[in-house]
Amino acid sequence: MIRLRVYCKTDMVARLSISYFDKAMGKGKEVSTEDLQEWRNRETPIRPNTYMSALKKEVCAAKAVAG
């Protein structure tokens, strides 16, 4: 399971943390975790036609509708 921060205005994404579970889809016991320091996050551009661009469309569209 991965936690991301998506920047809608700049089309960038930053990885916050990754958790590994013993079963698929985040089920079962958490085996390992990697938390990145807030000040060290590296923003990477969102490339077109990827799952990340589809996620950005969902997140940013919901944010625009909410206000």
MMTF fields as JSON, N, C-alpha, C and O atoms, coordinates in Angstrom:
{
  "mmtfVersion": "1.0.0",
  "mmtfProducer": "UNKNOWN",
  "numBonds": 267,
  "numAtoms": 268,
  "numGroups": 67,
  "numChains": 1,
  "numModels": 1,
  "chainsPerModel": [1],
  "groupsPerChain": [67],
  "chainIdList": ["A"],
  "bondAtomList": [4, 2, 8, 6, 12, 10, 16, 14, 20, 18, 24, 22, 28, 26, 32, 30, 36, 34, 40, 38, 44, 42, 48, 46, 52, 50, 56, 54, 60, 58, 64, 62, 68, 66, 72, 70, 76, 74, 80, 78, 84, 82, 88, 86, 92, 90, 96, 94, 100, 98, 104, 102, 108, 106, 112, 110, 116, 114, 120, 118, 124, 122, 128, 126, 132, 130, 136, 134, 140, 138, 144, 142, 148, 146, 152, 150, 156, 154, 160, 158, 164, 162, 168, 166, 172, 170, 176, 174, 180, 178, 184, 182, 188, 186, 192, 190, 196, 194, 200, 198, 204, 202, 208, 206, 212, 210, 216, 214, 220, 218, 224, 222, 228, 226, 232, 230, 236, 234, 240, 238, 244, 242, 248, 246, 252, 250, 256, 254, 260, 258, 264, 262],
  "bondOrderList": [1, 1, 1, 1, 1, 1, 1, 1, 1, 1, 1, 1, 1, 1, 1, 1, 1, 1, 1, 1, 1, 1, 1, 1, 1, 1, 1, 1, 1, 1, 1, 1, 1, 1, 1, 1, 1, 1, 1, 1, 1, 1, 1, 1, 1, 1, 1, 1, 1, 1, 1, 1, 1, 1, 1, 1, 1, 1, 1, 1, 1, 1, 1, 1, 1, 1],
  "groupList": [{"groupName": "MET", "atomNameList": ["N", "CA", "C", "O"], "elementList": ["N", "C", "C", "O"], "formalChargeList": [0, 0, 0, 0], "bondAtomList": [1, 0, 2, 1, 3, 2], "bondOrderList": [1, 1, 2], "singleLetterCode": "M", "chemCompType": "L-PEPTIDE LINKING"}, {"groupName": "ILE", "atomNameList": ["N", "CA", "C", "O"], "elementList": ["N", "C", "C", "O"], "formalChargeList": [0, 0, 0, 0], "bondAtomList": [1, 0, 2, 1, 3, 2], "bondOrderList": [1, 1, 2], "singleLetterCode": "I", "chemCompType": "L-PEPTIDE LINKING"}, {"groupName": "ARG", "atomNameList": ["N", "CA", "C", "O"], "elementList": ["N", "C", "C", "O"], "formalChargeList": [0, 0, 0, 0], "bondAtomList": [1, 0, 2, 1, 3, 2], "bondOrderList": [1, 1, 2], "singleLetterCode": "R", "chemCompType": "L-PEPTIDE LINKING"}, {"groupName": "LEU", "atomNameList": ["N", "CA", "C", "O"], "elementList": ["N", "C", "C", "O"], "formalChargeList": [0, 0, 0, 0], "bondAtomList": [1, 0, 2, 1, 3, 2], "bondOrderList": [1, 1, 2], "singleLetterCode": "L", "chemCompType": "L-PEPTIDE LINKING"}, {"groupName": "VAL", "atomNameList": ["N", "CA", "C", "O"], "elementList": ["N", "C", "C", "O"], "formalChargeList": [0, 0, 0, 0], "bondAtomList": [1, 0, 2, 1, 3, 2], "bondOrderList": [1, 1, 2], "singleLetterCode": "V", "chemCompType": "L-PEPTIDE LINKING"}, {"groupName": "TYR", "atomNameList": ["N", "CA", "C", "O"], "elementList": ["N", "C", "C", "O"], "formalChargeList": [0, 0, 0, 0], "bondAtomList": [1, 0, 2, 1, 3, 2], "bondOrderList": [1, 1, 2], "singleLetterCode": "Y", "chemCompType": "L-PEPTIDE LINKING"}, {"groupName": "CYS", "atomNameList": ["N", "CA", "C", "O"], "elementList": ["N", "C", "C", "O"], "formalChargeList": [0, 0, 0, 0], "bondAtomList": [1, 0, 2, 1, 3, 2], "bondOrderList": [1, 1, 2], "singleLetterCode": "C", "chemCompType": "L-PEPTIDE LINKING"}, {"groupName": "LYS", "atomNameList": ["N", "CA", "C", "O"], "elementList": ["N", "C", "C", "O"], "formalChargeList": [0, 0, 0, 0], "bondAtomList": [1, 0, 2, 1, 3, 2], "bondOrderList": [1, 1, 2], "singleLetterCode": "K", "chemCompType": "L-PEPTIDE LINKING"}, {"groupName": "THR", "atomNameList": ["N", "CA", "C", "O"], "elementList": ["N", "C", "C", "O"], "formalChargeList": [0, 0, 0, 0], "bondAtomList": [1, 0, 2, 1, 3, 2], "bondOrderList": [1, 1, 2], "singleLetterCode": "T", "chemCompType": "L-PEPTIDE LINKING"}, {"groupName": "ASP", "atomNameList": ["N", "CA", "C", "O"], "elementList": ["N", "C", "C", "O"], "formalChargeList": [0, 0, 0, 0], "bondAtomList": [1, 0, 2, 1, 3, 2], "bondOrderList": [1, 1, 2], "singleLetterCode": "D", "chemCompType": "L-PEPTIDE LINKING"}, {"groupName": "ALA", "atomNameList": ["N", "CA", "C", "O"], "elementList": ["N", "C", "C", "O"], "formalChargeList": [0, 0, 0, 0], "bondAtomList": [1, 0, 2, 1, 3, 2], "bondOrderList": [1, 1, 2], "singleLetterCode": "A", "chemCompType": "L-PEPTIDE LINKING"}, {"groupName": "SER", "atomNameList": ["N", "CA", "C", "O"], "elementList": ["N", "C", "C", "O"], "formalChargeList": [0, 0, 0, 0], "bondAtomList": [1, 0, 2, 1, 3, 2], "bondOrderList": [1, 1, 2], "singleLetterCode": "S", "chemCompType": "L-PEPTIDE LINKING"}, {"groupName": "PHE", "atomNameList": ["N", "CA", "C", "O"], "elementList": ["N", "C", "C", "O"], "formalChargeList": [0, 0, 0, 0], "bondAtomList": [1, 0, 2, 1, 3, 2], "bondOrderList": [1, 1, 2], "singleLetterCode": "F", "chemCompType": "L-PEPTIDE LINKING"}, {"groupName": "GLY", "atomNameList": ["N", "CA", "C", "O"], "elementList": ["N", "C", "C", "O"], "formalChargeList": [0, 0, 0, 0], "bondAtomList": [1, 0, 2, 1, 3, 2], "bondOrderList": [1, 1, 2], "singleLetterCode": "G", "chemCompType": "PEPTIDE LINKING"}, {"groupName": "GLU", "atomNameList": ["N", "CA", "C", "O"], "elementList": ["N", "C", "C", "O"], "formalChargeList": [0, 0, 0, 0], "bondAtomList": [1, 0, 2, 1, 3, 2], "bondOrderList": [1, 1, 2], "singleLetterCode": "E", "chemCompType": "L-PEPTIDE LINKING"}, {"groupName": "GLN", "atomNameList": ["N", "CA", "C", "O"], "elementList": ["N", "C", "C", "O"], "formalChargeList": [0, 0, 0, 0], "bondAtomList": [1, 0, 2, 1, 3, 2], "bondOrderList": [1, 1, 2], "singleLetterCode": "Q", "chemCompType": "L-PEPTIDE LINKING"}, {"groupName": "TRP", "atomNameList": ["N", "CA", "C", "O"], "elementList": ["N", "C", "C", "O"], "formalChargeList": [0, 0, 0, 0], "bondAtomList": [1, 0, 2, 1, 3, 2], "bondOrderList": [1, 1, 2], "singleLetterCode": "W", "chemCompType": "L-PEPTIDE LINKING"}, {"groupName": "ASN", "atomNameList": ["N", "CA", "C", "O"], "elementList": ["N", "C", "C", "O"], "formalChargeList": [0, 0, 0, 0], "bondAtomList": [1, 0, 2, 1, 3, 2], "bondOrderList": [1, 1, 2], "singleLetterCode": "N", "chemCompType": "L-PEPTIDE LINKING"}, {"groupName": "PRO", "atomNameList": ["N", "CA", "C", "O"], "elementList": ["N", "C", "C", "O"], "formalChargeList": [0, 0, 0, 0], "bondAtomList": [1, 0, 2, 1, 3, 2], "bondOrderList": [1, 1, 2], "singleLetterCode": "P", "chemCompType": "L-PEPTIDE LINKING"}],
  "groupTypeList": [0, 1, 2, 3, 2, 4, 5, 6, 7, 8, 9, 0, 4, 10, 2, 3, 11, 1, 11, 5, 12, 9, 7, 10, 0, 13, 7, 13, 7, 14, 4, 11, 8, 14, 9, 3, 15, 14, 16, 2, 17, 2, 14, 8, 18, 1, 2, 18, 17, 8, 5, 0, 11, 10, 3, 7, 7, 14, 4, 6, 10, 10, 7, 10, 4, 10, 13],
  "groupIdList": [1, 2, 3, 4, 5, 6, 7, 8, 9, 10, 11, 12, 13, 14, 15, 16, 17, 18, 19, 20, 21, 22, 23, 24, 25, 26, 27, 28, 29, 30, 31, 32, 33, 34, 35, 36, 37, 38, 39, 40, 41, 42, 43, 44, 45, 46, 47, 48, 49, 50, 51, 52, 53, 54, 55, 56, 57, 58, 59, 60, 61, 62, 63, 64, 65, 66, 67],
  "secStructList": [7, 3, 3, 3, 3, 3, 3, 6, 6, 6, 6, 3, 3, 3, 3, 3, 3, 3, 3, 3, 3, 1, 1, 4, 4, 4, 7, 1, 7, 3, 3, 3, 3, 3, 3, 7, 7, 4, 4, 4, 7, 7, 3, 3, 3, 7, 7, 6, 6, 1, 2, 2, 2, 2, 2, 2, 2, 2, 2, 2, 2, 2, 2, 2, 2, 2, 7],
  "xCoordList": [0.854, 0.0, 0.911, 1.944, 0.529, 1.367, 0.538, -0.617, 1.142, 0.516, 1.237, 2.466, 0.455, 1.011, 0.447, -0.643, 1.184, 0.668, 0.649, 1.682, -0.544, -0.706, -0.886, -1.756, -0.058, -0.153, -0.887, -0.333, -2.147, -2.983, -2.487, -2.515, -2.042, -1.656, -0.36, -0.206, 0.567, 1.871, 2.048, 3.104, 1.03, 1.109, 2.304, 3.034, 2.495, 3.595, 3.022, 1.903, 3.798, 3.403, 4.61, 5.747, 4.349, 5.411, 4.986, 3.864, 5.871, 5.595, 5.847, 6.912, 4.869, 4.997, 5.407, 6.303, 4.758, 5.112, 4.659, 3.781, 5.288, 4.933, 4.804, 5.667, 3.718, 3.52, 3.385, 2.716, 4.026, 3.958, 3.169, 3.423, 2.201, 1.355, 1.585, 2.056, 1.25, 1.478, 0.42, 0.614, -0.694, -1.719, -1.978, -1.64, -2.581, -2.842, -3.863, -4.647, -3.842, -4.8, -4.763, -5.795, -3.629, -3.483, -4.153, -4.484, -4.356, -5.009, -3.954, -2.804, -4.353, -3.444, -2.556, -2.84, -1.479, -0.557, 0.435, 0.902, 0.747, 1.742, 3.131, 3.531, 3.851, 5.154, 6.266, 7.166, 6.198, 7.257, 6.67, 5.634, 7.338, 6.894, 8.098, 9.141, 7.945, 8.967, 8.312, 7.485, 8.663, 8.162, 9.265, 10.387, 8.942, 9.923, 9.81, 8.713, 10.922, 10.914, 10.19, 10.352, 9.396, 8.598, 9.48, 9.126, 10.595, 11.452, 12.26, 12.874, 12.276, 13.086, 12.289, 12.855, 11.004, 10.183, 10.605, 10.78, 10.76, 11.132, 9.9, 9.294, 9.546, 8.402, 8.829, 9.903, 7.977, 8.245, 7.076, 5.936, 7.334, 6.243, 5.334, 5.769, 4.065, 3.09, 3.109, 2.802, 3.465, 3.538, 2.147, 1.342, 1.86, 0.542, 0.328, 1.281, -0.932, -1.355, -0.771, -0.414, -0.671, -0.237, -1.322, -2.262, -1.185, -2.171, -2.114, -3.121, -0.951, -0.822, -1.6, -2.176, -1.623, -2.399, -3.896, -4.665, -4.315, -5.722, -6.092, -7.178, -5.195, -5.424, -5.522, -6.384, -4.651, -4.665, -5.998, -6.554, -6.517, -7.801, -8.909, -9.749, -8.926, -9.95, -9.828, -10.817, -8.617, -8.398, -8.659, -9.342, -8.128, -8.251, -9.668, -10.124, -10.371, -11.758, -12.633, -13.513, -12.403, -13.174, -12.882, -13.781, -11.643, -11.259, -11.917, -12.355, -11.995, -12.604, -14.103, -14.656, -14.761, -16.2, -16.487, -17.476, -15.622, -15.831, -15.636, -16.175, -14.896, -14.801, -13.473, -13.266],
  "yCoordList": [-1.148, 0.0, 1.225, 1.238, 2.241, 3.429, 4.681, 4.787, 5.615, 6.924, 7.949, 8.024, 8.74, 9.73, 11.102, 11.226, 12.12, 13.49, 13.928, 13.925, 14.31, 14.716, 16.227, 16.779, 16.882, 18.329, 18.571, 18.348, 19.032, 19.189, 20.31, 20.164, 21.406, 22.562, 22.334, 22.834, 21.593, 21.418, 20.058, 19.79, 19.19, 17.833, 17.061, 16.421, 17.126, 16.419, 15.492, 15.69, 14.485, 13.549, 13.289, 13.246, 13.117, 12.807, 11.587, 11.538, 10.607, 9.398, 9.698, 10.202, 9.389, 9.649, 8.412, 8.475, 7.285, 6.06, 4.839, 4.915, 3.715, 2.434, 1.419, 1.34, 0.636, -0.435, -1.757, -1.839, -2.782, -4.12, -5.022, -5.046, -5.769, -6.669, -8.1, -8.341, -9.059, -10.459, -11.024, -12.11, -10.32, -10.751, -9.624, -8.467, -9.982, -9.003, -7.952, -8.169, -6.819, -5.72, -5.13, -4.676, -5.124, -4.509, -5.274, -4.693, -6.555, -7.387, -8.095, -8.236, -8.528, -9.277, -8.366, -7.183, -8.946, -8.233, -7.397, -7.825, -6.203, -5.358, -5.944, -6.118, -6.242, -6.883, -5.847, -5.993, -4.806, -3.8, -2.466, -2.418, -1.386, -0.058, 0.832, 0.696, 1.735, 2.729, 4.101, 4.421, 4.905, 6.272, 7.219, 7.154, 8.091, 9.055, 10.336, 10.728, 10.974, 12.235, 13.295, 13.365, 14.115, 15.139, 16.095, 16.464, 16.49, 17.467, 16.864, 17.598, 15.537, 14.875, 14.361, 13.756, 14.589, 14.046, 14.636, 15.846, 13.773, 14.211, 14.162, 13.107, 15.297, 15.361, 14.873, 15.216, 14.077, 13.592, 13.968, 14.005, 14.247, 14.62, 13.434, 12.283, 13.74, 12.712, 12.572, 13.519, 11.402, 11.162, 10.847, 10.215, 11.284, 11.016, 9.527, 8.771, 9.127, 7.751, 6.712, 5.615, 7.048, 6.099, 6.011, 6.805, 5.042, 4.928, 6.154, 6.519, 6.791, 7.979, 9.155, 9.952, 9.271, 10.341, 10.096, 11.045, 8.832, 8.51, 8.838, 9.356, 8.538, 8.876, 10.386, 10.867, 11.132, 12.596, 13.149, 14.064, 12.597, 13.06, 12.846, 13.726, 11.687, 11.412, 12.348, 12.929, 12.491, 13.294, 14.766, 15.43, 15.275, 16.705, 17.078, 18.184, 16.174, 16.44, 16.49, 17.345, 15.589, 15.587, 16.843, 17.395, 17.291, 18.495, 19.729, 20.618, 19.797, 20.938, 21.002, 22.089, 19.854, 19.805, 20.208, 20.889, 19.787, 20.073, 21.553, 22.048, 22.239, 23.656, 24.202, 25.395],
  "zCoordList": [0.0, 0.0, 0.0, 0.67, -0.745, -0.871, -0.578, -0.99, 0.131, 0.374, -0.48, -0.48, -1.211, -2.124, -1.816, -1.257, -2.179, -2.184, -3.641, -4.311, -4.136, -5.527, -5.566, -4.893, -6.357, -6.553, -7.865, -8.942, -7.773, -8.962, -9.877, -11.099, -9.31, -10.13, -10.896, -12.011, -10.318, -10.961, -11.626, -12.2, -11.56, -12.129, -11.591, -12.347, -10.277, -9.63, -8.561, -8.089, -8.188, -7.143, -6.248, -6.718, -4.948, -3.992, -3.184, -2.679, -3.059, -2.283, -0.813, -0.458, 0.051, 1.481, 2.258, 3.1, 1.984, 2.701, 1.909, 1.05, 2.229, 1.624, 2.75, 3.625, 2.727, 3.696, 2.949, 1.918, 3.482, 2.9, 3.844, 5.048, 3.283, 4.06, 3.611, 2.499, 4.485, 4.139, 3.2, 2.652, 2.999, 2.055, 1.062, 1.311, -0.062, -1.12, -0.692, 0.232, -1.373, -1.186, 0.219, 0.714, 0.86, 2.176, 3.298, 4.332, 3.114, 4.133, 4.97, 4.554, 6.13, 6.991, 7.812, 8.0, 8.29, 9.172, 8.358, 7.303, 8.861, 8.211, 8.469, 9.62, 7.41, 7.513, 7.642, 8.469, 6.825, 6.807, 6.372, 5.708, 6.75, 6.346, 6.078, 6.719, 5.131, 4.814, 4.867, 4.014, 5.841, 5.93, 5.501, 6.005, 4.576, 4.103, 4.917, 5.316, 5.159, 5.897, 5.077, 3.858, 5.745, 5.069, 4.264, 3.145, 4.807, 4.129, 2.997, 2.222, 2.883, 1.865, 0.682, -0.229, 0.679, -0.408, -1.743, -1.886, -2.689, -4.027, -4.91, -5.098, -5.44, -6.336, -7.715, -8.209, -8.317, -9.665, -10.559, -10.096, -11.822, -12.728, -13.013, -13.025, -13.243, -13.603, -15.119, -15.842, -15.586, -17.029, -17.576, -16.892, -18.805, -19.392, -19.659, -19.851, -19.666, -19.976, -19.027, -19.455, -17.744, -16.727, -15.662, -15.655, -14.765, -13.689, -12.784, -12.178, -12.686, -11.85, -12.451, -11.711, -13.776, -14.404, -14.226, -14.073, -14.246, -13.992, -12.547, -12.285, -11.614, -10.21, -10.027, -9.292, -10.688, -10.596, -11.093, -10.486, -12.2, -12.727, -11.711, -11.521, -11.052, -10.042, -8.85, -8.405, -8.336, -7.13, -7.405, -6.625, -8.494, -8.781, -9.204, -8.915, -9.885, -10.253, -9.007, -8.904, -8.065, -6.818, -6.008, -5.373, -6.026, -5.296, -5.911, -5.182, -7.251, -7.93, -7.654, -7.489, -7.602, -7.334, -5.891, -5.618, -4.967, -3.546, -3.227, -2.237, -4.029, -3.737, -3.895, -3.675]
}
